[in-house]
Amino acid sequence: MKGRIAEGNAVEAAARVLVYVGKAQHRIEERTFNSLRKLLLAHPEVSPAEFKAAVREQWAILAVDERAAVEALPQLLPADAAARRDFSSFIQTTVAATGKLNPDGQRRLDEVLRLLA
């Protein structure tokens, strides 16, 4: 897993962010999974089985080295500023749909958004 920390794409980055923020909430809610499903629908090239495996892998990567996994997020996204803004916007909308964040969850979300700016 350590070797996969800086590898992936936007789908895997989104899964990583949602798991990272969700862990601070001490739960992953159904609304988060619904948002992940919407993400999957937006990427028909990814099968449900591949998506499920990607979410599990991102969870494992965060468990192995959370700090390195978060810091590597920019490497999973295109260098294009507009694409990163779109991704950040998606993350903010998705997290907002899961309800109010606790202070640690908000700190984690803010940290990710700073990294992607």
Backbone as a printed PyTorch tensor [residue, N CA C, xyz], in Angstrom:
tensor([[[  0.8220,  -1.2080,   0.0000],
         [  0.0000,   0.0000,   0.0000],
         [  0.8610,   1.2660,   0.0000]],

        [[  1.9760,   1.2230,   0.7200],
         [  2.8080,   2.4170,   0.7940],
         [  3.2570,   2.8750,  -0.5990]],

        [[  3.5170,   1.9390,  -1.4760],
         [  3.9410,   2.2650,  -2.8250],
         [  2.8330,   2.8590,  -3.6780]],

        [[  1.5770,   2.7290,  -3.2590],
         [  0.4260,   3.2430,  -4.0190],
         [ -0.0560,   4.6000,  -3.5230]],

        [[  0.5820,   5.1520,  -2.5010],
         [  0.1150,   6.3980,  -1.8990],
         [  0.0140,   7.5330,  -2.9160]],

        [[  0.9790,   7.6620,  -3.8050],
         [  0.9900,   8.7780,  -4.7650],
         [  0.4300,   8.3780,  -6.1260]],

        [[ -0.2830,   7.2530,  -6.1970],
         [ -0.8490,   6.7950,  -7.4580],
         [ -2.3690,   6.8680,  -7.4050]],

        [[ -2.9710,   7.1320,  -8.5390],
         [ -4.4230,   7.1330,  -8.5980],
         [ -4.9450,   8.2100,  -9.5220]],

        [[ -6.2630,   8.4110,  -9.4360],
         [ -6.9290,   9.3880, -10.2890],
         [ -7.9360,  10.1690,  -9.4440]],

        [[ -8.7570,  10.9520, -10.0960],
         [ -9.7050,  11.8050,  -9.3660],
         [-10.7230,  10.9860,  -8.5740]],

        [[-11.1410,   9.8580,  -9.1100],
         [-12.0990,   9.0130,  -8.3910],
         [-11.4670,   8.5050,  -7.0960]],

        [[-10.2460,   8.0430,  -7.1900],
         [ -9.5530,   7.5600,  -5.9930],
         [ -9.2440,   8.7070,  -5.0270]],

        [[ -8.9060,   9.8580,  -5.5660],
         [ -8.6600,  11.0190,  -4.6990],
         [ -9.9270,  11.4050,  -3.9450]],

        [[-11.0670,  11.4040,  -4.6280],
         [-12.3330,  11.7440,  -3.9720],
         [-12.6580,  10.7330,  -2.8830]],

        [[-12.4710,   9.4620,  -3.1750],
         [-12.7150,   8.4320,  -2.1640],
         [-11.8020,   8.6450,  -0.9680]],

        [[-10.5410,   8.9700,  -1.2200],
         [ -9.5730,   9.1860,  -0.1340],
         [ -9.9990,  10.3660,   0.7370]],

        [[-10.3930,  11.4580,   0.0970],
         [-10.8090,  12.6450,   0.8500],
         [-12.0470,  12.3430,   1.6930]],

        [[-13.0360,  11.7050,   1.0910],
         [-14.2720,  11.4270,   1.8190],
         [-14.0440,  10.4740,   2.9870]],

        [[-13.1770,   9.5090,   2.8080],
         [-12.8380,   8.6120,   3.9220],
         [-12.0710,   9.3840,   4.9930]],

        [[-11.1160,  10.2040,   4.5770],
         [-10.3070,  10.9830,   5.5210],
         [-11.1740,  11.9090,   6.3700]],

        [[-12.0660,  12.6420,   5.7430],
         [-12.9480,  13.5430,   6.4820],
         [-13.9450,  12.7340,   7.3120]],

        [[-14.4710,  11.6750,   6.7300],
         [-15.4310,  10.8320,   7.4430],
         [-14.8670,  10.1860,   8.6850]],

        [[-13.5900,   9.8380,   8.6520],
         [-12.9650,   9.2260,   9.8320],
         [-12.9690,  10.1820,  11.0150]],

        [[-12.8680,  11.4690,  10.7610],
         [-12.9030,  12.4580,  11.8400],
         [-14.2830,  12.5280,  12.4670]],

        [[-15.2810,  12.1820,  11.6850],
         [-16.6540,  12.1810,  12.1810],
         [-16.9450,  10.8790,  12.9430]],

        [[-15.9850,   9.9750,  12.8980],
         [-16.1090,   8.6630,  13.5420],
         [-17.2270,   7.8360,  12.9280]],

        [[-17.5530,   8.1970,  11.6680],
         [-18.5520,   7.4240,  10.9410],
         [-18.5210,   7.8470,   9.4710]],

        [[-18.9630,   6.9400,   8.6460],
         [-19.1960,   7.2550,   7.2500],
         [-20.6940,   7.0680,   7.0520]],

        [[-21.3900,   8.1460,   6.7560],
         [-22.8450,   8.0940,   6.6730],
         [-23.3260,   7.6640,   5.3040]],

        [[-24.5930,   7.2890,   5.2440],
         [-25.2210,   6.8780,   3.9940],
         [-25.1340,   7.9910,   2.9520]],

        [[-25.2480,   9.2470,   3.3950],
         [-25.1790,  10.3620,   2.4350],
         [-23.8100,  10.4260,   1.7620]],

        [[-22.7510,  10.0430,   2.5010],
         [-21.4210,   9.9990,   1.8940],
         [-21.3840,   8.9260,   0.8110]],

        [[-21.9410,   7.7530,   1.1100],
         [-21.9760,   6.6890,   0.1100],
         [-22.8190,   7.0920,  -1.0960]],

        [[-23.9100,   7.7990,  -0.8600],
         [-24.7270,   8.2710,  -1.9830],
         [-23.9300,   9.2250,  -2.8620]],

        [[-23.1170,  10.0790,  -2.2340],
         [-22.2630,  10.9950,  -2.9950],
         [-21.2100,  10.2200,  -3.7720]],

        [[-20.6670,   9.1910,  -3.1500],
         [-19.6940,   8.3550,  -3.8520],
         [-20.3530,   7.6500,  -5.0390]],

        [[-21.5910,   7.2270,  -4.8780],
         [-22.3160,   6.6020,  -5.9900],
         [-22.5020,   7.5930,  -7.1400]],

        [[-22.8150,   8.8480,  -6.8050],
         [-22.9530,   9.8750,  -7.8480],
         [-21.6300,  10.0590,  -8.5850]],

        [[-20.5520,  10.0260,  -7.8370],
         [-19.2310,  10.1290,  -8.4450],
         [-19.0200,   8.9610,  -9.3990]],

        [[-19.4000,   7.7810,  -8.9770],
         [-19.2610,   6.6010,  -9.8290],
         [-20.0860,   6.7560, -11.1070]],

        [[-21.2980,   7.2640, -10.9850],
         [-22.1540,   7.4540, -12.1600],
         [-21.5490,   8.4410, -13.1470]],

        [[-20.8000,   9.4050, -12.6210],
         [-20.1570,  10.3960, -13.4830],
         [-18.9430,   9.8140, -14.2080]],

        [[-18.5200,   8.6280, -13.7910],
         [-17.3610,   7.9580, -14.4030],
         [-17.7630,   6.5530, -14.8350]],

        [[-18.5240,   6.4540, -15.9330],
         [-19.0110,   5.1400, -16.3580],
         [-17.9030,   4.1660, -16.7550]],

        [[-16.7010,   4.6840, -16.9510],
         [-15.5840,   3.8010, -17.3010],
         [-15.1200,   2.9550, -16.1070]],

        [[-15.5990,   3.3040, -14.9090],
         [-15.2360,   2.5780, -13.6870],
         [-16.4120,   1.6820, -13.3000]],

        [[-16.1570,   0.3940, -13.2050],
         [-17.2310,  -0.5300, -12.8240],
         [-17.5040,  -0.4170, -11.3270]],

        [[-18.6940,  -0.8110, -10.8940],
         [-18.9830,  -0.7930,  -9.4500],
         [-17.9830,  -1.6170,  -8.6340]],

        [[-17.5570,  -2.7360,  -9.1690],
         [-16.5780,  -3.5670,  -8.4550],
         [-15.2340,  -2.8460,  -8.3370]],

        [[-14.8160,  -2.1780,  -9.4090],
         [-13.5580,  -1.4240,  -9.3700],
         [-13.6660,  -0.2690,  -8.3820]],

        [[-14.8250,   0.3750,  -8.3720],
         [-15.0340,   1.4970,  -7.4670],
         [-14.9900,   1.0400,  -6.0140]],

        [[-15.6630,  -0.0440,  -5.7230],
         [-15.6690,  -0.5870,  -4.3650],
         [-14.2480,  -0.9520,  -3.9280]],

        [[-13.4970,  -1.5490,  -4.8290],
         [-12.1000,  -1.8940,  -4.5270],
         [-11.2750,  -0.6280,  -4.2890]],

        [[-11.5420,   0.4310,  -5.0620],
         [-10.8040,   1.6890,  -4.9100],
         [-11.0830,   2.3150,  -3.5450]],

        [[-12.3430,   2.3070,  -3.1070],
         [-12.6770,   2.8710,  -1.7960],
         [-11.9740,   2.0770,  -0.6940]],

        [[-12.0160,   0.7550,  -0.8070],
         [-11.3180,  -0.0800,   0.1960],
         [ -9.8250,   0.2010,   0.2040]],

        [[ -9.2490,   0.3400,  -0.9880],
         [ -7.8210,   0.6000,  -1.0790],
         [ -7.4650,   1.9600,  -0.4700]],

        [[ -8.2830,   2.9700,  -0.7240],
         [ -8.0110,   4.2940,  -0.1540],
         [ -8.1050,   4.2730,   1.3620]],

        [[ -9.0410,   3.5100,   1.8780],
         [ -9.1490,   3.3490,   3.3340],
         [ -7.8590,   2.7230,   3.8760]],

        [[ -7.3830,   1.6830,   3.1990],
         [ -6.1620,   1.0030,   3.6290],
         [ -4.9450,   1.9230,   3.5230]],

        [[ -4.8680,   2.6980,   2.4450],
         [ -3.7470,   3.6240,   2.2760],
         [ -3.7360,   4.6480,   3.4060]],

        [[ -4.9010,   5.1610,   3.7590],
         [ -4.9730,   6.1030,   4.8840],
         [ -4.5620,   5.4360,   6.1840]],

        [[ -4.8850,   4.1750,   6.3390],
         [ -4.5120,   3.4540,   7.5690],
         [ -3.0040,   3.2370,   7.6480]],

        [[ -2.3580,   3.0420,   6.5200],
         [ -0.9140,   2.7850,   6.4850],
         [ -0.1290,   4.0450,   6.8280]],

        [[ -0.4670,   5.1590,   6.1820],
         [  0.2710,   6.4030,   6.4230],
         [ -0.6430,   7.5810,   6.0710]],

        [[ -1.4480,   7.9630,   7.0280],
         [ -2.4490,   8.9980,   6.7980],
         [ -1.8300,  10.3060,   6.3200]],

        [[ -0.7760,  10.7390,   6.9500],
         [ -0.1550,  12.0210,   6.6010],
         [  0.3450,  11.9990,   5.1600]],

        [[  1.0840,  10.9680,   4.7860],
         [  1.6030,  10.8790,   3.4170],
         [  0.4610,  10.7600,   2.4120]],

        [[ -0.5900,  10.0400,   2.7620],
         [ -1.7340,   9.8690,   1.8610],
         [ -2.4160,  11.2010,   1.5820]],

        [[ -2.5680,  12.0040,   2.5940],
         [ -3.2120,  13.3170,   2.4120],
         [ -2.3000,  14.2460,   1.6190]],

        [[ -1.0420,  14.2600,   1.9480],
         [ -0.1090,  15.1450,   1.2550],
         [  0.0680,  14.7680,  -0.2120]],

        [[ -0.2040,  13.5150,  -0.5620],
         [ -0.0650,  13.0610,  -1.9420],
         [ -1.2950,  13.3710,  -2.7980]],

        [[ -2.3700,  13.8390,  -2.2050],
         [ -3.5970,  14.0940,  -2.9650],
         [ -3.3820,  14.9320,  -4.2300]],

        [[ -2.6070,  16.0190,  -4.1850],
         [ -2.4310,  16.8020,  -5.4070],
         [ -1.8360,  15.9920,  -6.5670]],

        [[ -1.0670,  14.9660,  -6.2590],
         [ -0.4530,  14.1400,  -7.2990],
         [ -1.4730,  13.2440,  -8.0030]],

        [[ -2.6320,  13.0370,  -7.3930],
         [ -3.6640,  12.1920,  -7.9760],
         [ -4.5540,  12.9670,  -8.9430]],

        [[ -4.4050,  14.2770,  -8.9550],
         [ -5.2730,  15.1320,  -9.7740],
         [ -4.4890,  15.7630, -10.9170]],

        [[ -5.1920,  16.1560, -11.9680],
         [ -4.5120,  16.8550, -13.0640],
         [ -3.9170,  18.1840, -12.5720]],

        [[ -2.8750,  18.6340, -13.2360],
         [ -2.2390,  19.9050, -12.8620],
         [ -3.1110,  21.0990, -13.2430]],

        [[ -4.0730,  20.8940, -14.1140],
         [ -4.9560,  21.9390, -14.6030],
         [ -5.7300,  22.5850, -13.4430]],

        [[ -5.5950,  23.9010, -13.3080],
         [ -6.2240,  24.6300, -12.1950],
         [ -7.7470,  24.5140, -12.2250]],

        [[ -8.3420,  24.5440, -13.3880],
         [ -9.8020,  24.4570, -13.4880],
         [-10.2950,  23.0880, -13.0210]],

        [[ -9.5780,  22.0440, -13.3880],
         [ -9.9570,  20.6910, -12.9600],
         [ -9.8570,  20.5610, -11.4440]],

        [[ -8.8340,  21.1710, -10.8690],
         [ -8.6780,  21.1240,  -9.4010],
         [ -9.7890,  21.9200,  -8.7110]],

        [[-10.1600,  23.0510,  -9.2920],
         [-11.2690,  23.8310,  -8.7220],
         [-12.5670,  23.0260,  -8.7750]],

        [[-12.7970,  22.3700,  -9.9030],
         [-13.9910,  21.5310, -10.0360],
         [-13.9800,  20.4070,  -9.0020]],

        [[-12.8220,  19.8000,  -8.8140],
         [-12.6970,  18.7290,  -7.8370],
         [-12.9640,  19.2600,  -6.4260]],

        [[-12.3540,  20.3870,  -6.0990],
         [-12.5550,  20.9850,  -4.7710],
         [-14.0180,  21.3360,  -4.5510]],

        [[-14.6570,  21.8420,  -5.5830],
         [-16.0720,  22.1800,  -5.5000],
         [-16.9120,  20.9260,  -5.2610]],

        [[-16.5970,  19.8560,  -5.9830],
         [-17.2960,  18.5860,  -5.7890],
         [-17.1380,  18.1080,  -4.3500]],

        [[-15.9200,  18.1780,  -3.8320],
         [-15.6570,  17.7170,  -2.4630],
         [-16.4570,  18.5460,  -1.4670]],

        [[-16.4380,  19.8610,  -1.6140],
         [-17.1850,  20.7210,  -0.6920],
         [-18.6770,  20.4120,  -0.7380]],

        [[-19.2250,  20.2520,  -1.9270],
         [-20.6490,  19.9390,  -2.0800],
         [-20.9780,  18.5870,  -1.4650]],

        [[-20.1310,  17.6270,  -1.7120],
         [-20.3490,  16.2750,  -1.2020],
         [-20.2940,  16.2510,   0.3180]],

        [[-19.2900,  16.8880,   0.8780],
         [-19.1540,  16.9070,   2.3390],
         [-20.3140,  17.6680,   2.9640]],

        [[-20.7250,  18.7670,   2.3480],
         [-21.8630,  19.5410,   2.8680],
         [-23.1320,  18.6940,   2.8930]],

        [[-23.2720,  17.8040,   1.9240],
         [-24.4590,  16.9490,   1.8570],
         [-24.5010,  15.9150,   2.9780]],

        [[-23.3520,  15.6630,   3.6070],
         [-23.3160,  14.6680,   4.6830],
         [-23.7040,  15.2680,   6.0270]],

        [[-23.9090,  16.5660,   6.0710],
         [-24.3010,  17.2040,   7.3250],
         [-23.1630,  18.0110,   7.9240]],

        [[-23.4290,  18.5720,   9.0760],
         [-22.4570,  19.4360,   9.7530],
         [-21.2460,  18.6260,  10.2240]],

        [[-20.0700,  19.1850,   9.9810],
         [-18.8340,  18.5400,  10.4030],
         [-18.5020,  18.9100,  11.8420]],

        [[-17.8800,  17.9820,  12.5480],
         [-17.3420,  18.3290,  13.8530],
         [-16.0550,  19.1330,  13.6090]],

        [[-15.4700,  19.7450,  14.6330],
         [-14.2870,  20.5840,  14.4120],
         [-13.1300,  19.8550,  13.7250]],

        [[-12.8920,  18.5830,  14.0730],
         [-11.8010,  17.8460,  13.4360],
         [-12.1210,  17.5750,  11.9670]],

        [[-13.3630,  17.2510,  11.6690],
         [-13.7640,  17.0390,  10.2810],
         [-13.5990,  18.3010,   9.4590]],

        [[-13.9770,  19.4520,  10.0150],
         [-13.8190,  20.7290,   9.3140],
         [-12.3460,  21.0450,   9.1060]],

        [[-11.5230,  20.7730,  10.1050],
         [-10.0750,  20.9930,   9.9800],
         [ -9.5040,  20.1410,   8.8470]],

        [[ -9.9410,  18.8830,   8.7850],
         [ -9.4560,  17.9880,   7.7350],
         [ -9.8970,  18.4650,   6.3540]],

        [[-11.1450,  18.8840,   6.2410],
         [-11.6260,  19.3820,   4.9550],
         [-10.8430,  20.6330,   4.5460]],

        [[-10.6630,  21.5650,   5.4700],
         [ -9.9060,  22.7900,   5.1760],
         [ -8.4770,  22.4550,   4.7390]],

        [[ -7.8710,  21.4830,   5.4010],
         [ -6.5080,  21.0530,   5.0620],
         [ -6.4440,  20.5430,   3.6270]],

        [[ -7.3900,  19.7050,   3.2470],
         [ -7.4200,  19.1550,   1.8960],
         [ -7.6240,  20.2660,   0.8750]],

        [[ -8.5370,  21.1770,   1.1410],
         [ -8.7940,  22.2630,   0.2000],
         [ -7.5760,  23.1640,   0.0220]],

        [[ -6.8340,  23.3990,   1.1090],
         [ -5.5920,  24.1800,   1.0020],
         [ -4.5680,  23.4580,   0.1230]],

        [[ -4.4450,  22.1520,   0.3140],
         [ -3.4950,  21.3760,  -0.4790],
         [ -3.8150,  21.4340,  -1.9750]],

        [[ -5.0920,  21.4920,  -2.2910],
         [ -5.5180,  21.4390,  -3.6810],
         [ -5.5700,  22.8120,  -4.3440]],

        [[ -5.4630,  23.8640,  -3.5400],
         [ -5.5590,  25.2300,  -4.0840],
         [ -4.3390,  25.5710,  -4.9260]]])
